[in-house]
């Protein structure tokens, strides 16, 4: 039985890109779409947090 750690493929934590690097993907356009969706989620969370913080203040 072959030793799994001695294979040439990198481990998952080694295969992931460091901060600031773009991952290697099959379709760069799909990566752009995914990143855009996640930026939208961040905006929505920040907007809701702002609304909740303002709701607690007296007018």
N, C-alpha and C positions, 0 to 999 in steps of 0.2 A: 504494500500500500504506500503511495507516495506521500512525502511530508508536505502538508499544505503550506507551511510557512516558507519553504524553500523555493516555491514557484516564482516565476519571473514577474507575475502580476503584482502591482503594489496593493497594500492593504487599503481599506476604505478611507481611513483617516489620512493616509498619505496621498490618496488620489484626489481628495477634495482641494480646491484652490485656496490659496491664502487670501487674506483680506485684501481687497482691491484688484485681485486678478479675476479675469473672466474664466468661467469653467469651459471645458471642451465639450461642445454639444453637437448633435447631428444637424439641428436646424437653428441657426442664430436668430431667425425671425421669431420662432416660438419662445426662445429665451427672452427676447425683448417684450413679447406679449405678457409673459409670466411676471417679469419685473414690473411692468406697467400696472398690472393688476395689484401687485403687492404695494406699490406706491399709493395707489388709490385707497387701499385698506388703511394705510398709515394716515393719510389725510382724513379719512372718515373718523378714525379714532381720535385724532387731535381735535377735530371739529366738535365731536361729542363731548370730549373732556372740557373744552372751552365753554360749551353750552351749560354743562353741569356746574362748572365753577361760577359762571355768571348767574345761574339760577339761585345760588346760595347767598348772593349779595343783595342787600336792600337797595331799592331804586333811588 
